[in-house]
Amino acid sequence: MMKFFQNRYVKIFFSLVLSFFVVLLIYNSRSIVNRKMAITNLLSNVKFGFPKYDFSSKTSSSKSGKVKDTSSNQANFSLPTAVVGTKEESNEEDVVESVKPTLSEPTEVVLYRPTINPKDTPKPTKRPRPTPTPLAPPEDMRPGADLDDIFKKAAELSCVPDNLLKAFVANEAPGVLNWSKEQALFYNSYNWWHRVKTLKEVCAGYGWYTQTGLVAEDSLFAGERCKEPFSAATANDTYSKSLGATQMLKSYWDKYYAEPTKQKLKVKQVDRRVLIDSLIGFGIHLRKDSGYSGQCDNWELKDIAKAACVNTGVSCDFYNYCYTICNNYNKFSKKSFNCDGVKNYFVSGTCQFK
């Protein structure tokens, strides 16, 4: 038998057969990786014997040009078989992919996200309100929640009807009665003339002298003008210096009414530019100078006329002042006093009752 395989012609025959299969495997396989596998298998068969190689496992198709791989019929070699991947694309050369170990596919993690229905979104029961910026330090604030409340508290402390106080303010400083709640609280706090941002705010708060129209010297914007002088004669007035909602003269305020106002409010400092300070001091002035000693809220027409007359310092003939105050009081109190004859209560040119 050995002599048979040692025969030269037999060797040539088997060499040709082996060459044929090598060429067949190399040129008919479309994947370079498959070619490597075929060569590996072929070499293994050469080493371990031809009977173990199954030539029918790979056949060529002349029509499709594809190699049919029947891996189930492949012999079980002792050498490990590599796991390879191939990629086929039409009209393109095969792409060699790297040999990678087989890994299990990653499991997709699905996070739970609860579905929120817009209708289920809770809504606030009340509209949120931002905290307002304080108008003044607590120690500078005066009693009163709004404009009307300030007048009522001033009336209680001075024992003068609030509508009578309004009647005078409507003539002396009419802009006060148009203040908003915020403005009223701002101008009802002590030292507001140092918290203003503009000259307009000083003017609106009656922080200027009526006679000259100039802003008070202890205020921001001091010396600037809110209005023209009351008259040519008052352009250089340095004495009167009336200020605030009631336009009280400085000399009267300092001498008679500042201290009683401190006692009523129980504070250390008062000023005519603070609304309630001015109203209380003015109310004390009306009761004292008119000589009224009756009830706080039951003033008769003659009492109102006397209060108006003494405030002029002269008589009711001065700018028809008593008539104006009477009309204003009717407006605010819903009264119907006959204001036409108020000046007839007094001796002509005076504030003395007949």
Helices and strands as residue ranges (DSSP letters): H 2-6, H 8-28, H 32-48, G 50-52, G 55-57, E 58-60, E 67-69, G 71-73, E 86-87, E 95-96, G 118-120, G 138-140, H 147-158, H 162-172, G 174-178, H 181-187, G 192-194, H 199-204, G 232-234, H 250-252, I 253-257, H 258-265, H 275-290, H 301-312, G 318-320, H 321-333, G 339-345
